[in-house]
Amino acid sequence: MERLFPVYRGLQRPLTYKGFKGRFIYWGVGILLLSLVIGALSMALINMYVGAVIMLTLILGGFFYIGIQQKKGLHNKTRSIGIYLQTNHLSKINLYGKTKRI
């Protein structure tokens, strides 16, 4: 009699947390920490309200940027438009082995 075990089939899927996938989770944590540091510095140096506005602007702008980048996919691929022709350099290979005869 065979024994059946439940198989977890989500092993190849990227890690997901609150709508962020894969590497964008780290981007979100980085944006939060960076905006908190910049906000705290601006609160200490300029004004408390100006620092709070700067901090909220950085957080919202950063998450908006992550959302745009996440729509492109987990792996950034350059999408070139047009037709590119590769030149042939094989004819130059034979020139190196030849010597001129007098």
LUMDOFI-61442 format. One record per residue (C-alpha): x, y, z. Coordinates in steps of 0.02 Angstrom, whole numbers, plus 50000, padded with zeros to 5 digits. Layout:
residues N
XYZ
...
END
This chain:
residues 102
500005000050000
500745016849953
500775031150072
500225048050009
501035063750074
500425081350045
501605090749929
501895109249950
501935115849772
502375133949808
504255131249826
504705139649662
503655155149695
504465171149757
504245176749936
502725188149955
502345200150097
500935213150096
500945214249907
502835215349888
503695200949799
505465194549808
506805207849807
505545221949820
505285217250003
507085222450035
506835238249933
505325242650042
506295239950204
507725250450136
506565264550087
505745264350258
507405265050350
508135278350236
506605289350248
506575287650438
508395292950451
508175307550330
506555312650416
507365312250587
508835322650528
507695335450447
506615335950604
508155339350710
508945352050592
507495361350512
505795359250593
504715345050659
503305347750536
504445349850386
505355333850435
503705324450449
503165330450277
504845325450202
504755308350285
502985304850223
503425310950049
504935299450040
503935284450102
502475287049983
503605291149836
504695276049870
503235264149881
502495271549722
504175268649635
504235250749699
502485247749633
502985253849461
504565243249460
503635227949522
502455228649373
503955226249259
504355209549343
505605202549466
507015202249339
507395218449248
507615214849065
508165227548938
506845228348805
507705234848651
506615240948509
507245238548333
508235226448228
510055223948269
511285215948147
512835207348213
514375210348107
515455195848052
517275196648106
517775179148051
518725185047897
520025193648008
520485177348096
521415170247947
522505185847926
523475182648085
524185165848033
524735171147857
526445177947820
526955187647666
528085178547546
529295187547437
END
